[in-house]
């Protein structure tokens, strides 16, 4: 009976997230205040009392979700047998399994958010969710588009998010609707995450990751780029760097965790998106959330 802890990514944020924790746990309050110091602004004000617009900025969203997830995980006494996180959530997972300290994890997430925001501003780009087609059909259609457009997130069977230039994503949506997609839904995002357009951000983050100390974790992390369990700190680092321009292989991650004996999944952090995606991979497995 293996317990898996999973951590959400960008898009799960909501105004008021973490407020109960801050008000009811002295330990949580201390960590939130430490985060305000590290970041150089009061992110707690934006999380607890800000607007949706405040929280939507990548430079706010990413550290906010990380803080909510990690501080929740630190309140638990039970330890996971395996961990994974969706995109940004991989950083939360690495603090939960002891590979990264809270402080270093937050600094890296902050650096990642700023680098991604800069890359988004440098080149307008977007993403779209494609529902109801096999992965191979989507992949083949994208190869036939001249502009940059790639599979960014393999979320669950029949759900892929694509990412690229505005022209590339628009053309791909038309092509995929013609191929029988149930929906081709443009997403309200800052740019083309997990695509070659994030290369400037990847290069910027690579230096920060290489200069950060990673420890041997207490359990494996199933990483986005290859969906495989990893415990070697150097391999973890390289996969984290590659993650910015590579696809998030979430479907394959869940399949591999199940094959390796995961009997329950606990989603730690805002929202319940991952529980829904996990249930699409296996209706049998036990899922729960903590927010």
TORKOL-4160 file (C-alpha; in steps of 0.2 Angstrom, whole numbers, padded with zeros to 4 digits, m for minus):
291
<pt num="1" X="0000" Y="0000" Z="0000"/>
<pt num="2" X="0010" Y="0015" Z="m0006"/>
<pt num="3" X="0005" Y="0033" Z="m0003"/>
<pt num="4" X="0008" Y="0046" Z="m0017"/>
<pt num="5" X="0008" Y="0064" Z="m0014"/>
<pt num="6" X="0004" Y="0075" Z="m0029"/>
<pt num="7" X="0005" Y="0094" Z="m0031"/>
<pt num="8" X="m0004" Y="0106" Z="m0043"/>
<pt num="9" X="0003" Y="0118" Z="m0055"/>
<pt num="10" X="m0002" Y="0135" Z="m0062"/>
<pt num="11" X="m0021" Y="0138" Z="m0064"/>
<pt num="12" X="m0026" Y="0131" Z="m0047"/>
<pt num="13" X="m0024" Y="0147" Z="m0038"/>
<pt num="14" X="m0039" Y="0156" Z="m0029"/>
<pt num="15" X="m0041" Y="0172" Z="m0018"/>
<pt num="16" X="m0040" Y="0167" Z="0000"/>
<pt num="17" X="m0028" Y="0152" Z="m0003"/>
<pt num="18" X="m0018" Y="0148" Z="0013"/>
<pt num="19" X="m0027" Y="0161" Z="0024"/>
<pt num="20" X="m0034" Y="0148" Z="0036"/>
<pt num="21" X="m0017" Y="0140" Z="0038"/>
<pt num="22" X="m0009" Y="0157" Z="0041"/>
<pt num="23" X="m0022" Y="0162" Z="0055"/>
<pt num="24" X="m0023" Y="0145" Z="0063"/>
<pt num="25" X="m0005" Y="0138" Z="0063"/>
<pt num="26" X="0010" Y="0147" Z="0071"/>
<pt num="27" X="0022" Y="0136" Z="0061"/>
<pt num="28" X="0013" Y="0140" Z="0045"/>
<pt num="29" X="0013" Y="0159" Z="0049"/>
<pt num="30" X="0031" Y="0159" Z="0052"/>
<pt num="31" X="0035" Y="0151" Z="0035"/>
<pt num="32" X="0023" Y="0163" Z="0026"/>
<pt num="33" X="0032" Y="0178" Z="0034"/>
<pt num="34" X="0049" Y="0170" Z="0029"/>
<pt num="35" X="0042" Y="0169" Z="0011"/>
<pt num="36" X="0038" Y="0187" Z="0012"/>
<pt num="37" X="0056" Y="0191" Z="0017"/>
<pt num="38" X="0064" Y="0180" Z="0003"/>
<pt num="39" X="0053" Y="0187" Z="m0011"/>
<pt num="40" X="0054" Y="0205" Z="m0005"/>
<pt num="41" X="0036" Y="0209" Z="m0006"/>
<pt num="42" X="0021" Y="0203" Z="0004"/>
<pt num="43" X="0014" Y="0189" Z="m0006"/>
<pt num="44" X="0002" Y="0184" Z="0008"/>
<pt num="45" X="m0007" Y="0201" Z="0005"/>
<pt num="46" X="m0010" Y="0196" Z="m0013"/>
<pt num="47" X="m0015" Y="0178" Z="m0009"/>
<pt num="48" X="m0027" Y="0182" Z="0005"/>
<pt num="49" X="m0035" Y="0198" Z="0000"/>
<pt num="50" X="m0029" Y="0202" Z="m0018"/>
<pt num="51" X="m0039" Y="0201" Z="m0034"/>
<pt num="52" X="m0040" Y="0187" Z="m0047"/>
<pt num="53" X="m0030" Y="0198" Z="m0058"/>
<pt num="54" X="m0016" Y="0200" Z="m0045"/>
<pt num="55" X="m0015" Y="0181" Z="m0043"/>
<pt num="56" X="m0015" Y="0178" Z="m0062"/>
<pt num="57" X="0002" Y="0186" Z="m0064"/>
<pt num="58" X="0015" Y="0172" Z="m0067"/>
<pt num="59" X="0027" Y="0180" Z="m0055"/>
<pt num="60" X="0014" Y="0179" Z="m0041"/>
<pt num="61" X="0004" Y="0164" Z="m0046"/>
<pt num="62" X="0019" Y="0152" Z="m0046"/>
<pt num="63" X="0026" Y="0156" Z="m0028"/>
<pt num="64" X="0008" Y="0157" Z="m0021"/>
<pt num="65" X="0004" Y="0140" Z="m0027"/>
<pt num="66" X="0021" Y="0133" Z="m0021"/>
<pt num="67" X="0019" Y="0141" Z="m0004"/>
<pt num="68" X="0001" Y="0135" Z="m0001"/>
<pt num="69" X="0006" Y="0117" Z="m0007"/>
<pt num="70" X="0022" Y="0116" Z="0003"/>
<pt num="71" X="0016" Y="0123" Z="0019"/>
<pt num="72" X="0001" Y="0111" Z="0019"/>
<pt num="73" X="0013" Y="0097" Z="0016"/>
<pt num="74" X="0024" Y="0102" Z="0031"/>
<pt num="75" X="0009" Y="0101" Z="0042"/>
<pt num="76" X="0007" Y="0082" Z="0039"/>
<pt num="77" X="0015" Y="0069" Z="0050"/>
<pt num="78" X="0014" Y="0055" Z="0037"/>
<pt num="79" X="0027" Y="0053" Z="0024"/>
<pt num="80" X="0025" Y="0049" Z="0005"/>
<pt num="81" X="0031" Y="0033" Z="m0003"/>
<pt num="82" X="0032" Y="0043" Z="m0020"/>
<pt num="83" X="0029" Y="0061" Z="m0026"/>
<pt num="84" X="0025" Y="0070" Z="m0042"/>
<pt num="85" X="0020" Y="0088" Z="m0047"/>
<pt num="86" X="0012" Y="0095" Z="m0062"/>
<pt num="87" X="0024" Y="0107" Z="m0070"/>
<pt num="88" X="0027" Y="0120" Z="m0056"/>
<pt num="89" X="0020" Y="0107" Z="m0044"/>
<pt num="90" X="0036" Y="0097" Z="m0047"/>
<pt num="91" X="0046" Y="0110" Z="m0036"/>
<pt num="92" X="0033" Y="0108" Z="m0022"/>
<pt num="93" X="0035" Y="0089" Z="m0023"/>
<pt num="94" X="0054" Y="0091" Z="m0022"/>
<pt num="95" X="0052" Y="0100" Z="m0005"/>
<pt num="96" X="0040" Y="0087" Z="0001"/>
<pt num="97" X="0052" Y="0073" Z="m0002"/>
<pt num="98" X="0067" Y="0082" Z="0005"/>
<pt num="99" X="0077" Y="0085" Z="m0011"/>
<pt num="100" X="0075" Y="0104" Z="m0009"/>
<pt num="101" X="0074" Y="0115" Z="0006"/>
<pt num="102" X="0059" Y="0127" Z="0008"/>
<pt num="103" X="0070" Y="0142" Z="0006"/>
<pt num="104" X="0079" Y="0136" Z="m0010"/>
<pt num="105" X="0063" Y="0129" Z="m0017"/>
<pt num="106" X="0055" Y="0146" Z="m0016"/>
<pt num="107" X="0070" Y="0155" Z="m0023"/>
<pt num="108" X="0070" Y="0144" Z="m0038"/>
<pt num="109" X="0051" Y="0145" Z="m0041"/>
<pt num="110" X="0053" Y="0164" Z="m0040"/>
<pt num="111" X="0067" Y="0164" Z="m0052"/>
<pt num="112" X="0057" Y="0152" Z="m0064"/>
<pt num="113" X="0042" Y="0163" Z="m0063"/>
<pt num="114" X="0052" Y="0179" Z="m0068"/>
<pt num="115" X="0061" Y="0170" Z="m0082"/>
<pt num="116" X="0045" Y="0163" Z="m0089"/>
<pt num="117" X="0036" Y="0180" Z="m0088"/>
<pt num="118" X="0051" Y="0188" Z="m0097"/>
<pt num="119" X="0050" Y="0175" Z="m0111"/>
<pt num="120" X="0031" Y="0177" Z="m0113"/>
<pt num="121" X="0033" Y="0196" Z="m0115"/>
<pt num="122" X="0047" Y="0194" Z="m0127"/>
<pt num="123" X="0036" Y="0184" Z="m0139"/>
<pt num="124" X="0017" Y="0183" Z="m0139"/>
<pt num="125" X="0011" Y="0165" Z="m0138"/>
<pt num="126" X="m0003" Y="0154" Z="m0131"/>
<pt num="127" X="m0010" Y="0137" Z="m0127"/>
<pt num="128" X="m0026" Y="0127" Z="m0130"/>
<pt num="129" X="m0034" Y="0112" Z="m0123"/>
<pt num="130" X="m0038" Y="0098" Z="m0135"/>
<pt num="131" X="m0052" Y="0086" Z="m0129"/>
<pt num="132" X="m0057" Y="0069" Z="m0137"/>
<pt num="133" X="m0043" Y="0064" Z="m0148"/>
<pt num="134" X="m0030" Y="0050" Z="m0146"/>
<pt num="135" X="m0012" Y="0057" Z="m0142"/>
<pt num="136" X="m0005" Y="0051" Z="m0159"/>
<pt num="137" X="m0018" Y="0060" Z="m0169"/>
<pt num="138" X="m0014" Y="0076" Z="m0160"/>
<pt num="139" X="0005" Y="0073" Z="m0162"/>
<pt num="140" X="0003" Y="0069" Z="m0181"/>
<pt num="141" X="m0008" Y="0085" Z="m0184"/>
<pt num="142" X="0005" Y="0096" Z="m0175"/>
<pt num="143" X="0019" Y="0090" Z="m0186"/>
<pt num="144" X="0010" Y="0096" Z="m0201"/>
<pt num="145" X="0009" Y="0114" Z="m0195"/>
<pt num="146" X="0022" Y="0126" Z="m0201"/>
<pt num="147" X="0022" Y="0137" Z="m0185"/>
<pt num="148" X="0029" Y="0132" Z="m0168"/>
<pt num="149" X="0016" Y="0122" Z="m0159"/>
<pt num="150" X="0019" Y="0106" Z="m0149"/>
<pt num="151" X="0010" Y="0095" Z="m0136"/>
<pt num="152" X="0014" Y="0104" Z="m0119"/>
<pt num="153" X="0004" Y="0093" Z="m0107"/>
<pt num="154" X="m0002" Y="0075" Z="m0108"/>
<pt num="155" X="m0015" Y="0077" Z="m0094"/>
<pt num="156" X="m0026" Y="0062" Z="m0096"/>
<pt num="157" X="m0032" Y="0050" Z="m0110"/>
<pt num="158" X="m0041" Y="0061" Z="m0122"/>
<pt num="159" X="m0034" Y="0077" Z="m0115"/>
<pt num="160" X="m0019" Y="0086" Z="m0122"/>
<pt num="161" X="m0014" Y="0104" Z="m0120"/>
<pt num="162" X="m0004" Y="0112" Z="m0135"/>
<pt num="163" X="0007" Y="0126" Z="m0134"/>
<pt num="164" X="0016" Y="0138" Z="m0147"/>
<pt num="165" X="0014" Y="0154" Z="m0157"/>
<pt num="166" X="m0003" Y="0162" Z="m0158"/>
<pt num="167" X="m0004" Y="0158" Z="m0177"/>
<pt num="168" X="0002" Y="0140" Z="m0174"/>
<pt num="169" X="m0010" Y="0136" Z="m0160"/>
<pt num="170" X="m0025" Y="0144" Z="m0170"/>
<pt num="171" X="m0020" Y="0134" Z="m0185"/>
<pt num="172" X="m0019" Y="0118" Z="m0175"/>
<pt num="173" X="m0036" Y="0121" Z="m0166"/>
<pt num="174" X="m0044" Y="0122" Z="m0183"/>
<pt num="175" X="m0035" Y="0106" Z="m0190"/>
<pt num="176" X="m0039" Y="0096" Z="m0174"/>
<pt num="177" X="m0058" Y="0101" Z="m0174"/>
<pt num="178" X="m0058" Y="0095" Z="m0192"/>
<pt num="179" X="m0050" Y="0079" Z="m0186"/>
<pt num="180" X="m0064" Y="0076" Z="m0173"/>
<pt num="181" X="m0059" Y="0084" Z="m0157"/>
<pt num="182" X="m0074" Y="0087" Z="m0146"/>
<pt num="183" X="m0066" Y="0104" Z="m0140"/>
<pt num="184" X="m0051" Y="0115" Z="m0145"/>
<pt num="185" X="m0052" Y="0127" Z="m0131"/>
<pt num="186" X="m0040" Y="0142" Z="m0130"/>
<pt num="187" X="m0033" Y="0145" Z="m0113"/>
<pt num="188" X="m0030" Y="0161" Z="m0103"/>
<pt num="189" X="m0012" Y="0160" Z="m0101"/>
<pt num="190" X="0003" Y="0172" Z="m0102"/>
<pt num="191" X="0012" Y="0162" Z="m0115"/>
<pt num="192" X="0018" Y="0145" Z="m0123"/>
<pt num="193" X="0023" Y="0136" Z="m0108"/>
<pt num="194" X="0032" Y="0119" Z="m0111"/>
<pt num="195" X="0037" Y="0123" Z="m0129"/>
<pt num="196" X="0053" Y="0129" Z="m0138"/>
<pt num="197" X="0047" Y="0147" Z="m0135"/>
<pt num="198" X="0053" Y="0145" Z="m0117"/>
<pt num="199" X="0071" Y="0142" Z="m0122"/>
<pt num="200" X="0077" Y="0159" Z="m0115"/>
<pt num="201" X="0069" Y="0155" Z="m0098"/>
<pt num="202" X="0076" Y="0138" Z="m0098"/>
<pt num="203" X="0094" Y="0145" Z="m0100"/>
<pt num="204" X="0091" Y="0158" Z="m0087"/>
<pt num="205" X="0084" Y="0145" Z="m0074"/>
<pt num="206" X="0098" Y="0132" Z="m0078"/>
<pt num="207" X="0111" Y="0143" Z="m0069"/>
<pt num="208" X="0100" Y="0145" Z="m0054"/>
<pt num="209" X="0097" Y="0126" Z="m0053"/>
<pt num="210" X="0115" Y="0121" Z="m0055"/>
<pt num="211" X="0120" Y="0133" Z="m0041"/>
<pt num="212" X="0107" Y="0126" Z="m0029"/>
<pt num="213" X="0110" Y="0112" Z="m0017"/>
<pt num="214" X="0099" Y="0096" Z="m0019"/>
<pt num="215" X="0099" Y="0082" Z="m0007"/>
<pt num="216" X="0095" Y="0064" Z="m0009"/>
<pt num="217" X="0076" Y="0063" Z="m0006"/>
<pt num="218" X="0067" Y="0051" Z="0006"/>
<pt num="219" X="0057" Y="0044" Z="m0009"/>
<pt num="220" X="0057" Y="0045" Z="m0028"/>
<pt num="221" X="0050" Y="0060" Z="m0038"/>
<pt num="222" X="0041" Y="0055" Z="m0054"/>
<pt num="223" X="0047" Y="0069" Z="m0065"/>
<pt num="224" X="0037" Y="0078" Z="m0079"/>
<pt num="225" X="0050" Y="0075" Z="m0093"/>
<pt num="226" X="0051" Y="0056" Z="m0093"/>
<pt num="227" X="0037" Y="0051" Z="m0081"/>
<pt num="228" X="0050" Y="0040" Z="m0072"/>
<pt num="229" X="0055" Y="0039" Z="m0053"/>
<pt num="230" X="0071" Y="0048" Z="m0050"/>
<pt num="231" X="0081" Y="0049" Z="m0033"/>
<pt num="232" X="0098" Y="0055" Z="m0040"/>
<pt num="233" X="0100" Y="0074" Z="m0036"/>
<pt num="234" X="0110" Y="0077" Z="m0052"/>
<pt num="235" X="0097" Y="0069" Z="m0063"/>
<pt num="236" X="0083" Y="0078" Z="m0054"/>
<pt num="237" X="0092" Y="0095" Z="m0058"/>
<pt num="238" X="0094" Y="0091" Z="m0076"/>
<pt num="239" X="0076" Y="0085" Z="m0078"/>
<pt num="240" X="0070" Y="0101" Z="m0069"/>
<pt num="241" X="0080" Y="0112" Z="m0082"/>
<pt num="242" X="0073" Y="0102" Z="m0097"/>
<pt num="243" X="0055" Y="0103" Z="m0090"/>
<pt num="244" X="0053" Y="0121" Z="m0096"/>
<pt num="245" X="0054" Y="0117" Z="m0114"/>
<pt num="246" X="0048" Y="0099" Z="m0113"/>
<pt num="247" X="0031" Y="0091" Z="m0112"/>
<pt num="248" X="0023" Y="0087" Z="m0095"/>
<pt num="249" X="0019" Y="0068" Z="m0096"/>
<pt num="250" X="0006" Y="0068" Z="m0083"/>
<pt num="251" X="m0004" Y="0053" Z="m0090"/>
<pt num="252" X="0012" Y="0042" Z="m0091"/>
<pt num="253" X="0017" Y="0048" Z="m0073"/>
<pt num="254" X="0001" Y="0042" Z="m0065"/>
<pt num="255" X="0001" Y="0026" Z="m0075"/>
<pt num="256" X="0019" Y="0023" Z="m0069"/>
<pt num="257" X="0015" Y="0027" Z="m0051"/>
<pt num="258" X="0000" Y="0015" Z="m0052"/>
<pt num="259" X="0011" Y="0001" Z="m0060"/>
<pt num="260" X="0024" Y="0004" Z="m0045"/>
<pt num="261" X="0011" Y="0001" Z="m0032"/>
<pt num="262" X="0003" Y="0018" Z="m0028"/>
<pt num="263" X="m0014" Y="0013" Z="m0019"/>
<pt num="264" X="m0019" Y="0031" Z="m0015"/>
<pt num="265" X="m0015" Y="0049" Z="m0021"/>
<pt num="266" X="m0016" Y="0064" Z="m0010"/>
<pt num="267" X="m0017" Y="0081" Z="m0019"/>
<pt num="268" X="m0009" Y="0094" Z="m0009"/>
<pt num="269" X="m0012" Y="0112" Z="m0013"/>
<pt num="270" X="m0026" Y="0123" Z="m0021"/>
<pt num="271" X="m0040" Y="0115" Z="m0032"/>
<pt num="272" X="m0044" Y="0097" Z="m0036"/>
<pt num="273" X="m0038" Y="0096" Z="m0055"/>
<pt num="274" X="m0026" Y="0082" Z="m0052"/>
<pt num="275" X="m0038" Y="0071" Z="m0043"/>
<pt num="276" X="m0050" Y="0072" Z="m0059"/>
<pt num="277" X="m0035" Y="0069" Z="m0070"/>
<pt num="278" X="m0030" Y="0054" Z="m0060"/>
<pt num="279" X="m0048" Y="0047" Z="m0060"/>
<pt num="280" X="m0047" Y="0047" Z="m0079"/>
<pt num="281" X="m0032" Y="0036" Z="m0079"/>
<pt num="282" X="m0039" Y="0024" Z="m0066"/>
<pt num="283" X="m0057" Y="0025" Z="m0059"/>
<pt num="284" X="m0052" Y="0012" Z="m0046"/>
<pt num="285" X="m0038" Y="0021" Z="m0037"/>
<pt num="286" X="m0042" Y="0031" Z="m0021"/>
<pt num="287" X="m0039" Y="0050" Z="m0022"/>
<pt num="288" X="m0041" Y="0064" Z="m0009"/>
<pt num="289" X="m0037" Y="0082" Z="m0008"/>
<pt num="290" X="m0030" Y="0094" Z="0005"/>
<pt num="291" X="m0032" Y="0113" Z="0003"/>
